[in-house]
Amino acid sequence: MPSCAIATCKNTGRTKEPGISFSFHHFPKDLVISQAWLQRCKWKDPASTKNALICSDHFDAEDFVEDKMNKLLNLKQRSVLQPEAIPTKKLPLQTEISSRKTRMLQREWKKVKQSLIGTWKMMQIFIYAHFSLCQFVLNRSC
Ligand SMILES: [Zn+2]
């Protein structure tokens, strides 16, 4: 099932809204244009674009061309992108990405804090035990 590579887009092959159908498009072979697509995906880790797809939701109507081949063969027209088309619509906003990042950092910090609290408690127990032992030893030696 295809899913859209744009970080904040939830369109999949199964997404069905009345009167709206998505088409999914492979990354272009042209490296410069492919890089421009990748940049707009806002992935945290730029993965391979070989199997990545971007849905038609991110392109203007003018970005599509007539499927001349299928028209000639009298087949169902596919949506074909202009070779130099770049996704420009419904792209992730920088704030959406950074808030996601902030939430992730907050979660990480919570984990660190919890483990620090755990360590601190252990240290307190250790200090207390050590202190009691010292006292015990001192008392004995007196
Ligand atoms: Zn999409």
Boltz pocket constraint, residues with backbone or C-beta under 6 A from the ligand:
constraints:
  - pocket:
      binder: B
      contacts: [[A, 4], [A, 5], [A, 6], [A, 9], [A, 10], [A, 11], [A, 54], [A, 55], [A, 56], [A, 57], [A, 58]]
      max_distance: 6.0
